[in-house]
Amino acid sequence: MTKLNEKNVFLQNKYNVTAFFYDILDYPWERQYRKWRPALVGDLRGKVLEAGVGTGRNLEYYHQDVELLGIELNEYMLRKAERRKARARCNVKLINEDATVMSSIPSSQFDWIFSTFMCCVMPDEIQTLAIEQFSRVLKPGGRFRLLEMVYSENEKIRKKQKAFAPFVEKVYGARFDRNTLQHLERSTTLTVSSTSFLKDDTYLLIEGIRN
Ligand SMILES: C[S@@+](CC[C@H](N)C(=O)[O-])C[C@H]1O[C@@H](n2cnc3c(N)ncnc32)[C@H](O)[C@@H]1O
């Protein structure tokens, strides 16, 4: 790791343990996510940075014309992603890097920033740092696509989410009440172009462009 934001030490330590069980624990949700992943990355082209690559669940779905840099905070998650790299059709480089720092990554390099479920594990107070980095490393006109979990407005669904919330936070560091969309909307260099939900009003897809 080149440089780590001290606010992420806690999360990194959590994933030192979670990494060993991640794919097993996540299996019930992954059965749903794997139906979404091909469409989420399938139309991306050019130089793509995937932030919080995790165990590499998206790697096999990238188009062969993509040149992919995957960054990941936790070295054990990264090792698992390395094993999945063989399934990818495109050129993949994976590095241990903090999305709020990105000190090893030059500016204005990428056509796309892509991420699934990273911002919902990222403490709100450092999300603007990651957003600044997204903006810095994207080319002008470059685009971003982020998938995050949020609380539903539907009382029944929200109740279920609340019941799961302590587990989700304990194991993944994830929360349903992160304000990623609001942070992005306040950015002066990134513009949110669309938001949509993949399921109910809980899986929020945020897309946008570097001004
Ligand atoms: C819930 S997992 C999602 C993994 C993967 N994107 C997926 O869809 O299966 C969140 C991942 O983001 C990583 N992460 C969290 N904060 C990060 C940061 N600041 N920089 C890079 N990776 C980060 C975590 O280590 C973890 O692997």
The ligand as an SDF file (V2000), in Angstrom:
LIG
                    3D

 27 29  0  0  0  0  0  0  0  0999 V2000
  -18.6960   -4.5550    0.4340 C   0  0  0  0  0  0  0  0  0  0  0  0
  -17.1590   -4.8460   -0.3420 S   0  0  0  0  0  0  0  0  0  0  0  0
  -17.6180   -4.8820   -2.0880 C   0  0  0  0  0  0  0  0  0  0  0  0
  -16.5940   -5.6030   -2.9220 C   0  0  0  0  0  0  0  0  0  0  0  0
  -16.8730   -5.6460   -4.4310 C   0  0  0  0  0  0  0  0  0  0  0  0
  -16.8710   -4.3210   -4.9970 N   0  0  0  0  0  0  0  0  0  0  0  0
  -18.1540   -6.3520   -4.7480 C   0  0  0  0  0  0  0  0  0  0  0  0
  -19.0240   -5.7890   -5.3950 O   0  0  0  0  0  0  0  0  0  0  0  0
  -18.2620   -7.5430   -4.3730 O   0  0  0  0  0  0  0  0  0  0  0  0
  -16.3590   -3.2950   -0.1850 C   0  0  0  0  0  0  0  0  0  0  0  0
  -14.8930   -3.3200   -0.5900 C   0  0  0  0  0  0  0  0  0  0  0  0
  -14.4030   -1.9750   -0.6770 O   0  0  0  0  0  0  0  0  0  0  0  0
  -13.1170   -1.9400   -0.1080 C   0  0  0  0  0  0  0  0  0  0  0  0
  -12.8280   -0.5690    0.3130 N   0  0  0  0  0  0  0  0  0  0  0  0
  -13.4220    0.1100    1.3090 C   0  0  0  0  0  0  0  0  0  0  0  0
  -12.9010    1.3400    1.4180 N   0  0  0  0  0  0  0  0  0  0  0  0
  -11.9570    1.4280    0.4600 C   0  0  0  0  0  0  0  0  0  0  0  0
  -11.0430    2.4430    0.0860 C   0  0  0  0  0  0  0  0  0  0  0  0
  -10.9870    3.6080    0.7310 N   0  0  0  0  0  0  0  0  0  0  0  0
  -10.2080    2.2000   -0.9470 N   0  0  0  0  0  0  0  0  0  0  0  0
  -10.2340    1.0130   -1.6080 C   0  0  0  0  0  0  0  0  0  0  0  0
  -11.0600    0.0050   -1.2780 N   0  0  0  0  0  0  0  0  0  0  0  0
  -11.9090    0.2140   -0.2640 C   0  0  0  0  0  0  0  0  0  0  0  0
  -13.2010   -2.9300    1.0440 C   0  0  0  0  0  0  0  0  0  0  0  0
  -11.9180   -3.3390    1.4770 O   0  0  0  0  0  0  0  0  0  0  0  0
  -14.0120   -4.0540    0.4020 C   0  0  0  0  0  0  0  0  0  0  0  0
  -13.2000   -4.9690   -0.2570 O   0  0  0  0  0  0  0  0  0  0  0  0
  1  2  1  0
  2  3  1  0
  2 10  1  0
  3  4  1  0
  4  5  1  0
  5  6  1  0
  5  7  1  0
  7  8  2  0
  7  9  1  0
 10 11  1  0
 11 12  1  0
 11 26  1  0
 12 13  1  0
 13 14  1  0
 13 24  1  0
 14 15  1  0
 14 23  1  0
 15 16  2  0
 16 17  1  0
 17 18  1  0
 17 23  2  0
 18 19  1  0
 18 20  2  0
 20 21  1  0
 21 22  2  0
 22 23  1  0
 24 25  1  0
 24 26  1  0
 26 27  1  0
M  CHG  2   2   1   9  -1
M  END
$$$$
